[in-house]
């Protein structure tokens, strides 16, 4: 499916995925600003709300932009498997004292960013750009010796901004129209 303005409809998972990424970005910002151990529970809540957004928006996305191809769904699950393997490696690194607790969150963000790059073939170019932007942000934060809080807040704002760009066409289109 293509549109007169480009190939955004080639990636119907883009829209719900954008809403999901927005929710996670907001959760990361709130958790980071709350400080202490708040980031993990806030992230869990953001993940659940983002997943709920995908399911709530699913019918509208399908009506306006179609359904993803099976290949796109399989590639998405492959990227998620890559992410889980990265998390397992980080867990081993923590338990083996290869990295410190302080290095854990930037590592988690880097794994997530890398999996976003892989999700390009399921969610479109904006997802890959988000992954690259996060990796660049992490490098800059490291070079500048930014605090973990600032690193997390910057990551959250990147997710919120890119997610909003990805999801915006879903909310800007007329409700009764499937054409541009």
PyMOL commands that set and color helices and strands:
alter all, ss='L'
color gray80, all
select helices_A, chain A and resi 8-10+13-34+38-65+70-95+101-118+120-123+125-143+148-172
alter helices_A, ss='H'
color red, helices_A
deselect
rebuild
show_as cartoon
